[in-house]
Amino acid sequence: MTSLIRFTPSHEMRRMQREFDRLFDNFFPVHSSNGNGESAVWAPRTDLSETEDAYLIYLDLPGLTKEDVEISFHDGTLSISGERQQEETEEDRTFVRRERSYGRFYRAFTLPKTADTEGIEATFSDGVLNIRVAKIEEAKPRRIDIN
């Protein structure tokens, strides 16, 4: 009995894209600038979501404390930066594999006009930075009654 193997070009293209991304991430680390001439060598993984009341940003920052992170807002842009220090290595130890990123990081997000920039709150727990940006009252959905 012969089995039929289906070829799906979109699946193969996505797989190939992931492989290229992985390859380039290993050889060419992320470099960006915070606008002050300082360059970043890595960017934390980030989730963005939206609720009826707010915009939510979650950044994975394992191994850091809230003192290692700086958050600022200027001209509609929310900026998050900091630095993860590399561990001191013992002379008799040779790494077989190293995947964790060290050094400066920087992420910037342009906030929509519906963001209440006076209502930006940040918390840090278990290596995750949580930022909540409230929405202005006019931007929240409301129900319109029909007369």
N, C-alpha and C positions, 0 to 999 in steps of 0.2 A: 504494500500500500504506500502510495506517495502522499506526503503531506505538502500542503500549499503554504508557502511563506509569503505573507503580504509585505510589500514594500510601501512604506508611507514616507514620501519625500519630506513632509513637514517634520515628522518625528526625527528623521535622520539629520535634518538641518539643525534642529534644536540641540541634538546630541553633539553634533560637530561644533556648534557655537559654544556650548558649555566646555568642551575640551579646549577650544582656542582661548576662551576666557581664563580657564585654569592655567594654561601654558603661559599666557601673557602676565597673569597675576604673579606667577612665580618668578619670571625674569624681569618684569618691569613693575615694581611696586607703585602704588598710587601716589602721585605727587600733585599737590595743589597748594595754593597760597591763601593765607588769611587776609591778604590785602595790605599787610604791614611788612611785606618783604620776607616773612618767615614761611618756609615751605613745610608741608606735611608729608610724611612718608607712608601713612596708612589712613584709612577711613573706617570708622566703626560701622558694623552692620546696623541698619536702621529700619524700623517699621514706622509708617505714617498711617494714621487713620483719622476718621472724622465721625463725630457724633452730632446730634441735633444741637448741642450746646457748645462744642469745642472741637479744636484740632488737637490730636495727640501724636507725640513723637516719642519713640522708644529707641534708645541707643544702647547697644551691648558694649560695656566697658569693663570686662573682667579684670580683676587685679588692680583696679584704680579705686581711689576714694573720692569723695566729693571735693576735697581740697585739690585734687589733681586736675579738676575740670573747671573751665571758665565759660560762662554763657553771657552773650551780649546781644543787644538789639539796637540796630541803627539803620535808618532809611529803608524800613520795610524788610530788612534781612535779619533773621535770627541766626547767630553764629555760635557754634560750640567748638571749643578747642581744648587741648591739653597735651599731656605727654605721659607715655608709659615708659618707665625706666627699664633697661635690660638688666636681668639678674647678673650678679657677679658670678663668673664661672671659676671653677677650681682648675688649676693647671693640669691635674692628672685626668681630666674628663674631656672626652671628645664627643661632640654631638654627631649622632648618626642621621638625625633628621631635625630640622627646625622649621616650624610652621607659624609660630606666634609672631605677631608684629610688634615692634618696639619703636620708640621715638615719638615725634610730634604727630598729632592728628588734628584734622580740621573738617568740619561739616558746616554748610550754610544752607538755609532754607528761606526762600522768599515767601513771606506770609501774605495771604490774600487780603484785600481791602476789608473783608468782613471780620478780620481778626481784631479782638480787643487787646491791643498791645500793652495796655495797663494791667491786663489780667493774665499775665504770663506767670505760671507757677512751675517750679521744678522740684523733684524729689529724687533721691538716689538710694536704691536698695538692692542688695545682692548682686552688685555689678551691673545694674541696669539703670540708666538715667531716664526718668519719665518727665516729659515736659507737656504741660497742658496749657493751651492757648484758648482762652474763652472767645466766643463769638459775640459781636455787638448785638444788642437787642433787635435792631432792625433786620439783621440777617437771619434770625431764627425763623423757621417755618411757622406759620400761623394759619389757623382755619378761618375761612371767610364764610360767614353765614349769609344765606340767600334770603332776602326779604320778599 
